[in-house]
């Protein structure tokens, strides 16, 4: 058996960039992907979805725990039966190797089921194809995954006819029973391995399938034949697999073809202290002949919201300073008719700062002062933490419905006094927290005056989802109308909503104020609060003076719910340490690099998929742990969320010192 064979995970990595096959799994290369398979599967619900799927295909033989050679032998032995269900069987063809989630044999037919922690609406015309007949970008990775498996299985056992399915969560299904969620508990074994302990399931528990099997043979055939995608040109699907597998088996590097995709390369060193090699730098040295000093400058990859990275790199414009106004698509000096920075003017500002090596923050004092002066005090700063459970907590709920389990609330009075005013966290296993969350939030904000700030559109999105849940609940709480009225006072309806409103105290998006009126070069173009806060603290002497004292949570200082005498300004080599690094570890069993990735929130428009708080919540729900571990995670969650709203306060305070 070949030691270095192309698995589906390595194949999917090669679809991102074939050169990555050379770096993956080598300890000498830095790997910032942090996608700890255990944590990722836990946060996304992969363990529970997989275990539930096996319940719908009961009576099968589990092959998964066996090593590869034994798994191949056991799979071959069991396939001699006329009818059989296999969990995680193994197949090898040449040097291509796969493990199939669920395989059902019926005579000469093999039905291959790939289980994904992704939802599907059977009542809607969801298509795997885009308007031009190509595979839809959102579904392409899933379909490539299935196509790879179907090809290997078909070649490994050619006498069988292979049919392929994606098993997805049915968004239209309603959970038939209470407590089904908690019948799938998880015990971590070692590394990314885990054991799902499935409780005793009743016939009622399985009476309404929460998963749906979607046939995808049409799209698998398209991929294998080379239709609907250009990713396998010119060699074709089969020859591409053979080439990738040979390169991996021989440990031969595929020549890099840098592009915009390099912005998300995980094989980058994390800083000067990183002892491992950077695959990213190695690729750019190979492709462009770069030297170490070239990497000291801002790259075109670092430009905020730049959508023409591939075009710029193809034209040889690799550094940010190489870009000119035409490269940004600027028209009429980039003005969009609104106060402050337009998208392209903000990009040009970032380029100019890089060209001049100017590390000073930009602030549009006049417009920012005008905006802030129009807002009534007190100022309320809120942050939500949410998750999505594949298996609902209670009867009547849908898979992957939003769960709002935590918020933090800071207040700034007109006289400048700051306090951590309130918080909420409900993470009891199996408890549906949404309505309790809303009641607690209403108690904090319902009768208060002033302005409510959020950071990004996400809090508004959450309130829209909770409003919809209340309105569509077949057994609504008695205070439904009151909760709905409250939601409509501090939010606005989302685009395309069946319910229309704009609240008189609609939340103000602090992120939008950042985008229009503030830019700090040390954020490297990111507008995430996780990047903005350290940059602001580094440049604001006011914040450094104030928070270098242990006043946070101290008697006579700033009231806090979770800290006592906390000093937020600490320095290392003359630089302010990121306050998030001063928090206790939320996960003692993952590396600091993984924790940083979970907390980074690099895409401020993302729904925090796979974030630290979501992962911590998932652990509290499903993972077997001792009470002291649970208490430590709860404490860390409370401190983490409190810092999120304190970060918003600090940003406002820095601005206030500058413009008010």
C-alpha positions in Angstrom: 0.0 0.0 0.0 1.4 3.4 -1.0 2.3 5.5 2.1 1.6 8.9 0.4 -1.7 8.6 -1.3 -4.1 11.4 -2.4 -7.1 11.5 0.0 -10.2 13.6 -0.5 -9.0 16.2 2.0 -5.7 16.5 0.1 -7.5 16.6 -3.2 -9.7 19.4 -1.8 -6.6 21.3 -0.6 -5.1 20.9 -4.1 -8.3 22.5 -5.6 -7.5 25.6 -3.5 -3.9 25.6 -4.8 -2.0 22.5 -6.0 1.3 23.7 -4.6 -0.2 23.3 -1.1 0.2 19.5 -1.5 3.9 20.0 -1.0 3.6 21.9 2.3 0.7 20.0 4.0 1.7 17.8 6.9 5.3 18.9 7.0 6.4 20.2 10.4 9.0 22.5 9.0 6.3 24.6 7.4 4.1 27.0 9.3 0.4 26.1 9.0 -2.0 28.7 10.3 -5.1 26.9 9.1 -6.0 26.0 12.7 -9.0 24.2 11.4 -8.6 21.7 14.2 -10.9 19.1 12.7 -12.4 18.4 16.1 -13.2 22.0 16.9 -14.5 22.7 13.4 -16.8 19.6 13.4 -17.9 20.5 16.9 -18.8 24.1 16.0 -20.5 23.2 12.8 -22.3 20.2 14.2 -20.5 17.7 12.0 -20.3 15.0 14.7 -24.0 15.2 15.5 -25.0 15.3 11.8 -22.9 12.2 11.1 -24.3 10.3 14.0 -27.8 11.2 13.2 -27.3 10.2 9.5 -26.2 6.7 10.7 -29.5 6.5 12.7 -31.4 6.9 9.4 -29.3 4.2 7.8 -29.4 1.8 10.8 -27.9 -1.7 11.1 -24.6 -0.8 9.5 -21.1 -1.9 10.2 -18.6 0.8 11.5 -15.3 0.5 9.8 -13.9 3.9 10.6 -11.7 3.2 13.6 -9.7 0.6 11.8 -6.3 1.6 10.3 -6.3 2.0 6.5 -5.1 -1.5 5.5 -7.5 -3.2 7.9 -10.3 -1.0 6.7 -9.7 -1.9 3.1 -9.8 -5.6 3.9 -12.9 -5.3 6.1 -14.7 -3.3 3.4 -13.9 -5.9 0.8 -15.1 -8.7 3.0 -18.4 -7.0 3.9 -19.1 -6.1 0.3 -19.4 -9.8 -0.5 -22.8 -9.7 1.2 -25.8 -9.2 -1.0 -27.1 -6.2 1.0 -25.1 -4.3 3.6 -24.7 -0.8 5.1 -21.2 0.4 5.9 -20.1 3.4 7.9 -16.7 4.9 6.8 -15.6 2.1 4.5 -12.3 2.4 2.7 -11.5 2.3 -1.0 -8.1 2.5 -2.8 -7.5 2.9 -6.5 -3.9 3.3 -7.7 -2.8 6.0 -5.2 -6.2 7.5 -4.5 -7.8 6.7 -1.2 -11.2 7.6 0.3 -13.3 6.9 3.3 -17.0 7.1 2.5 -19.4 8.4 5.2 -22.2 5.9 4.5 -22.3 3.2 1.8 -25.4 1.1 1.1 -25.0 -2.0 -1.1 -28.0 -3.5 -2.7 -27.1 -6.2 -5.2 -25.0 -4.6 -7.9 -25.7 -1.1 -6.8 -23.7 1.0 -4.4 -25.3 4.2 -3.0 -22.6 6.6 -1.7 -23.8 9.2 0.9 -21.6 12.1 1.8 -22.9 13.7 5.0 -22.4 17.5 5.3 -23.2 19.9 8.1 -24.9 22.2 5.6 -28.6 22.9 5.2 -30.9 22.5 2.2 -34.5 23.6 1.4 -36.4 21.0 -0.5 -39.3 23.4 -1.0 -37.1 25.9 -2.9 -35.5 25.6 -6.3 -32.0 25.5 -5.0 -29.6 24.7 -7.8 -26.1 23.4 -7.9 -25.6 25.4 -11.1 -25.1 29.1 -11.7 -26.8 31.1 -14.4 -24.3 30.2 -17.1 -24.5 26.5 -16.4 -21.3 26.3 -14.4 -21.2 24.8 -10.9 -22.3 27.3 -8.3 -19.4 28.5 -6.3 -21.1 27.8 -3.0 -21.7 24.1 -3.8 -18.5 23.4 -5.8 -16.4 22.2 -2.9 -19.2 19.7 -1.8 -19.7 18.4 -5.3 -15.9 18.0 -5.9 -15.7 16.1 -2.7 -18.5 13.6 -3.8 -17.1 13.4 -7.3 -13.7 12.4 -6.0 -15.2 9.7 -3.9 -17.5 8.4 -6.6 -14.6 8.2 -9.0 -12.4 6.3 -6.6 -15.1 3.9 -5.5 -16.2 3.3 -9.1 -12.6 2.4 -10.1 -11.9 0.4 -7.0 -14.9 -1.9 -7.5 -15.8 -1.5 -11.2 -18.4 -4.2 -11.2 -20.8 -2.1 -9.2 -22.9 0.8 -10.3 -22.3 3.8 -8.0 -24.9 6.4 -7.2 -24.0 9.6 -5.3 -25.9 11.6 -2.7 -25.3 14.6 -0.4 -26.9 14.2 3.0 -27.9 17.7 4.2 -30.0 19.2 7.0 -33.6 19.8 5.9 -34.3 23.4 6.8 -38.1 22.8 6.4 -38.2 19.8 8.8 -39.4 20.3 12.4 -37.8 18.3 15.2 -40.4 15.8 16.4 -39.3 15.6 20.1 -37.7 17.5 22.9 -34.2 16.6 24.0 -33.1 14.9 20.7 -30.1 17.3 20.6 -28.7 16.0 23.9 -28.8 12.3 22.8 -25.7 12.9 20.8 -22.9 13.6 23.3 -19.2 13.8 22.3 -16.1 12.6 23.9 -12.8 13.7 22.5 -10.3 10.8 22.3 -7.0 12.2 21.0 -6.1 14.9 18.5 -9.1 15.3 16.1 -10.6 11.9 16.9 -13.9 11.9 18.8 -16.5 9.4 19.9 -20.2 10.2 19.6 -22.2 8.6 22.4 -25.7 8.2 21.0 -28.4 7.8 23.6 -31.4 5.6 23.2 -33.6 6.9 20.4 -37.3 6.3 20.3 -39.4 5.8 17.2 -40.8 9.3 17.7 -37.2 10.7 17.7 -36.7 9.4 14.2 -40.3 9.8 13.0 -39.5 13.1 11.1 -36.2 12.9 9.2 -34.2 16.0 9.8 -31.7 15.2 7.0 -32.5 14.8 3.3 -30.6 12.8 0.7 -30.0 14.9 -2.4 -29.0 12.9 -5.6 -26.0 14.5 -7.3 -25.1 12.0 -10.0 -25.8 14.6 -12.7 -23.2 17.0 -11.2 -20.7 14.2 -10.5 -20.9 13.2 -14.1 -20.4 16.8 -15.2 -17.3 17.1 -13.1 -15.7 13.8 -14.2 -16.4 14.7 -17.8 -15.1 18.2 -17.5 -18.4 20.1 -17.9 -19.5 23.0 -15.7 -16.0 23.9 -14.5 -12.6 24.9 -15.9 -10.7 23.7 -12.9 -9.5 20.6 -14.6 -8.4 22.0 -17.9 -6.5 21.1 -20.0 -5.7 17.6 -18.6 -9.3 16.7 -17.6 -10.5 15.3 -14.3 -8.9 11.9 -14.5 -5.5 13.0 -15.6 -5.6 15.9 -13.1 -6.1 13.4 -10.3 -3.3 11.1 -11.6 -1.0 14.1 -11.8 -1.8 15.4 -8.3 -1.5 11.9 -6.8 1.9 11.3 -8.5 3.3 14.7 -7.3 2.1 14.0 -3.8 3.4 10.4 -3.8 6.8 11.6 -5.0 6.8 14.7 -2.7 7.3 16.8 -5.8 6.3 20.5 -5.6 3.9 21.7 -8.3 5.1 25.1 -9.6 3.2 27.9 -7.9 0.8 30.2 -9.8 0.2 33.0 -7.4 -3.0 35.0 -7.4 -5.7 36.4 -5.1 -6.0 33.0 -3.5 -2.7 33.6 -1.8 -4.4 36.0 0.6 -5.9 33.1 2.4 -2.8 30.8 2.3 -2.4 29.0 5.6 1.2 28.2 5.1 2.4 31.6 6.3 4.6 32.2 9.3 3.0 34.2 12.1 5.8 36.6 12.8 9.5 37.0 13.5 9.3 34.6 16.4 8.0 31.9 14.1 10.7 29.3 13.6 9.0 27.4 10.8 9.3 28.1 7.0 6.7 30.1 5.1 5.3 28.2 2.1 3.7 31.4 1.0 7.1 33.2 0.8 8.6 30.2 -0.9 6.0 30.3 -3.6 6.5 34.0 -4.3 10.2 33.6 -4.3 9.9 30.8 -6.9 7.4 32.7 -9.0 8.7 36.3 -8.8 12.3 36.0 -7.7 11.6 38.0 -4.5 14.0 38.5 -1.7 13.3 38.8 2.0 13.1 42.6 1.9 10.3 42.5 -0.6 8.0 40.9 2.0 8.6 43.8 4.3 6.3 45.9 2.2 2.5 45.9 2.0 1.3 43.5 -0.7 -1.6 43.9 -3.1 -3.2 41.0 -1.1 -3.4 43.4 1.9 -5.6 46.0 0.2 -9.0 46.1 1.9 -11.9 44.9 -0.1 -9.9 44.8 -3.3 -11.7 42.6 -5.8 -9.1 42.7 -8.7 -6.2 41.0 -7.0 -5.8 38.3 -9.7 -5.8 41.0 -12.4 -3.2 43.1 -10.6 -0.9 40.1 -9.9 -1.2 39.0 -13.6 -0.1 42.5 -14.6 2.9 42.3 -12.3 1.5 44.7 -9.6 2.5 42.7 -6.6 2.9 45.4 -4.0 0.3 47.8 -2.8 2.4 50.8 -3.9 2.3 49.5 -7.5 -1.5 50.2 -7.7 -2.8 53.4 -9.2 -6.3 55.0 -9.4 -7.3 53.1 -12.6 -6.5 49.8 -10.9 -9.1 50.7 -8.3 -11.7 51.6 -10.8 -12.0 55.1 -9.4 -14.4 57.5 -11.1 -14.8 61.2 -10.3 -12.1 61.0 -7.6 -13.9 58.1 -6.0 -16.7 60.2 -4.3 -20.0 58.4 -3.8 -22.1 61.3 -2.7 -21.9 60.5 1.0 -19.8 62.1 3.7 -16.5 60.5 4.5 -14.5 57.8 2.6 -16.0 55.9 -0.2 -14.7 52.3 -0.8 -12.2 53.3 -3.4 -11.0 56.5 -1.6 -10.4 54.3 1.5 -8.4 51.9 -0.7 -6.4 54.9 -2.1 -5.8 56.1 1.5 -4.4 52.7 2.5 -2.1 52.8 -0.6 -0.9 56.3 0.1 -0.2 55.4 3.8 1.8 52.4 2.6 3.7 54.4 0.0 4.7 57.0 2.6 5.3 54.5 5.4 2.9 56.6 7.4 1.7 54.7 10.5 -0.4 57.5 11.8 -4.2 56.9 11.9 -6.5 58.9 9.6 -9.6 60.4 11.2 -12.2 62.6 9.5 -12.7 64.8 12.5 -15.4 67.1 11.1 -17.7 64.4 9.8 -17.2 62.1 12.8 -17.8 65.0 15.2 -21.0 65.9 13.4 -22.3 62.3 13.4 -21.5 61.7 17.1 -22.9 65.1 18.2 -26.3 64.2 16.6 -26.6 61.1 18.8 -28.3 61.3 22.2 -26.7 60.0 25.4 -26.3 57.7 27.1 -24.5 55.5 24.7 -25.1 51.7 24.8 -22.7 49.3 23.3 -23.9 45.7 22.7 -22.5 42.5 21.3 -24.2 39.2 20.6 -22.8 35.6 20.5 -24.8 33.0 18.6 -24.6 29.5 17.3 -26.6 27.1 15.1 -27.5 23.6 16.1 -28.0 21.0 13.4 -30.3 19.0 15.7 -32.8 21.3 17.4 -33.1 21.6 21.2 -36.9 21.4 21.3 -39.7 20.0 19.3 -41.0 22.1 16.5 -37.6 23.8 15.8 -35.7 23.5 12.5 -32.2 22.3 11.9 -29.6 25.1 12.0 -31.9 27.7 13.5 -30.1 30.5 15.1 -29.4 30.3 18.8 -28.7 33.5 20.6 -27.0 32.5 23.8 -25.0 35.5 25.0 -24.7 39.3 25.0 -22.7 42.0 26.7 -23.8 45.6 27.4 -21.6 48.6 28.2 -22.8 52.1 28.8 -21.1 55.5 28.5 -22.8 58.5 30.2 -22.6 62.0 28.9 -20.1 62.9 31.6 -17.8 60.1 30.3 -18.5 57.6 33.0 -18.2 54.0 31.8 -19.7 50.9 33.2 -20.3 47.3 32.2 -24.1 47.5 32.6 -25.3 44.0 32.0 -24.8 40.6 30.4 -26.5 37.4 29.6 -25.3 33.8 29.1 -27.5 30.7 28.9 -25.5 27.7 27.9 -27.3 24.9 29.9 -27.2 21.8 27.7 -30.3 21.4 25.7 -31.8 24.7 26.7 -33.3 26.9 23.9 -32.1 30.4 25.1 -33.5 32.8 22.5 -36.6 34.1 24.3 -34.8 34.4 27.6 -32.0 36.2 25.7 -34.6 38.7 24.3 -36.2 39.3 27.7 -32.9 40.0 29.3 -31.9 42.4 26.4 -35.3 44.1 26.7 -34.7 44.6 30.4 -31.4 46.2 29.6 -32.5 48.4 26.7 -36.3 48.5 26.5 -37.0 51.5 28.8 -33.6 53.2 28.5 -32.9 56.4 26.5 -30.0 57.2 24.3 -28.2 55.5 21.4 -27.6 51.8 20.9 -24.4 50.9 19.1 -23.5 47.6 17.4 -20.4 46.6 15.5 -21.4 45.4 12.0 -24.8 44.4 10.7 -24.8 41.1 12.6 -26.8 42.2 15.7 -29.5 43.5 13.4 -29.6 40.2 11.6 -29.9 38.3 14.8 -32.9 40.4 15.9 -34.6 39.8 12.6 -34.2 36.1 13.0 -35.6 36.2 16.5 -38.5 38.3 15.3 -39.2 35.7 12.6 -39.0 32.9 15.1 -41.5 34.6 17.4 -43.9 35.3 14.6 -43.8 31.7 13.2 -43.8 29.9 16.5 -46.7 27.5 16.7 -46.6 27.7 20.5 -45.5 31.3 21.1 -44.6 32.6 24.5 -47.2 34.8 26.2 -45.1 37.9 25.9 -44.6 37.4 22.1 -46.1 40.8 21.2 -44.1 42.7 23.8 -40.9 41.0 22.6 -41.7 41.8 19.0 -42.4 45.4 19.8 -39.1 45.7 21.5 -37.2 44.2 18.6 -38.8 46.7 16.3 -37.8 49.7 18.4 -34.0 49.1 18.1 -33.6 47.5 14.7 -34.7 47.6 11.1 -36.1 44.8 8.8 -33.6 42.9 6.7 -33.7 43.1 2.9 -36.4 40.9 1.5 -38.1 40.4 4.8 -41.8 39.7 4.9 -42.1 42.0 7.9 -41.4 45.7 7.4 -40.2 48.1 10.0 -37.5 50.7 10.9 -37.2 51.3 14.6 -37.2 54.8 16.1 -34.0 53.8 18.0 -32.5 51.8 15.3 -29.0 50.7 16.3 -26.0 52.7 15.0 -23.4 50.6 13.3 -20.0 51.6 14.7 -18.3 49.6 11.9 -19.8 51.9 9.3 -18.4 54.9 11.2 -15.0 53.2 11.1 -15.3 52.6 7.3 -16.3 56.2 6.6 -14.2 58.2 9.0 -11.3 56.2 10.4 -8.4 54.2 9.1 -5.4 52.9 11.0 -2.5 51.5 9.0 -1.7 48.9 11.8 -5.0 47.1 11.1 -3.6 46.0 7.7 -6.8 47.0 6.1 -9.1 44.9 8.3 -12.0 46.6 10.0 -12.7 43.8 12.5 -12.8 45.1 16.1 -10.2 42.4 16.9 -7.7 44.4 14.7 -9.0 47.9 15.3 -8.7 47.7 19.1 -4.9 46.9 19.3 -4.2 49.6 16.7 -6.2 52.2 18.6 -4.6 51.3 21.9 -1.1 51.5 20.3 -1.7 55.1 19.1 -4.0 56.6 21.7 -2.0 58.1 24.6 -5.3 58.9 26.3 -6.3 55.2 26.4 -2.8 54.2 27.4 -2.8 56.5 30.4 -6.3 55.6 31.5 -6.2 51.8 31.1 -2.6 51.3 32.3 -4.0 51.8 35.8 -5.8 48.8 37.4 -9.1 50.7 37.4 -11.3 48.3 35.4 -13.4 46.4 37.9 -11.8 48.2 40.8 -13.8 49.9 43.6 -14.3 53.5 42.6 -13.2 52.7 39.1 -15.1 51.2 36.1 -17.7 48.7 37.2 -17.3 45.3 35.6 -19.1 42.0 35.9 -16.2 39.7 35.3 -12.9 41.5 36.1 -11.3 42.9 39.3 -8.7 45.6 39.1 -7.8 44.7 35.5 -5.0 46.6 33.8 -5.7 46.5 30.0 -2.5 48.2 28.9 0.5 46.0 29.1 3.5 46.3 26.8 6.0 43.9 25.2 9.0 45.2 23.4 7.5 48.7 23.6 4.3 47.7 21.9 0.8 47.4 23.5 -0.2 43.8 23.9 -3.5 42.9 22.2 -6.0 42.8 25.1 -7.5 39.6 23.7 -4.2 38.0 24.5 -4.6 39.0 28.1 -7.8 36.9 28.5 -7.6 33.4 30.1 -7.4 30.5 27.6 -10.9 29.5 26.5 -9.5 26.2 25.3 -6.5 24.7 27.1 -6.1 22.0 24.5 -5.5 24.0 21.3 -2.5 26.1 20.3 -2.2 29.9 20.7 -2.2 30.2 16.9 -5.5 28.3 16.7 -7.0 30.4 19.4 -5.9 33.6 17.5 -7.5 32.3 14.3 -10.8 31.5 16.1 -10.9 35.0 17.6 -9.7 37.0 14.6 -13.0 37.6 12.9 -11.1 38.7 9.7 -14.3 39.1 7.7 -16.5 41.6 9.5 -19.4 40.6 7.2 -19.3 37.0 8.1 -21.6 35.4 10.7 -18.7 34.5 12.9 -18.8 30.9 11.6 -16.4 28.8 13.6 -15.5 31.6 16.1 -14.2 31.2 19.6 -17.5 31.8 21.4 -19.5 29.5 19.0 -17.0 26.7 19.6 -17.0 27.2 23.3 -20.8 27.1 23.4 -20.7 23.9 21.3 -18.3 22.3 23.8 -20.7 23.2 26.7 -23.6 21.7 24.9 -22.1 18.4 23.6 -18.7 17.6 25.0 -18.2 15.4 28.0 -16.2 17.4 30.6 -15.8 17.9 34.3 -17.5 20.7 36.2 -14.3 22.7 36.7 -13.8 22.6 32.9 -17.3 23.8 32.3 -17.0 26.6 34.9 -13.7 27.7 33.3 -15.2 27.9 29.8 -18.3 29.9 31.1 -16.0 32.3 32.9 -13.9 32.8 29.8 -17.0 33.3 27.6 -18.2 36.0 29.9 -14.9 37.8 29.9 -14.5 37.4 26.2 -17.9 39.0 25.4 -17.4 41.8 27.9 -14.1 42.7 26.2 -16.0 42.9 22.9 -18.2 45.7 24.1 -15.4 47.3 26.1 -13.4 47.4 22.8 -16.3 49.4 21.3 -16.2 51.8 24.3 -12.4 52.2 23.9 -12.8 53.1 20.3 -15.4 55.7 21.1 -13.2 57.1 23.9 -10.2 57.4 21.6 -12.4 59.3 19.0 -13.9 61.4 21.7 -10.5 62.6 22.8 -9.7 63.5 19.2 -12.9 65.2 17.9 -15.2 66.1 20.8 
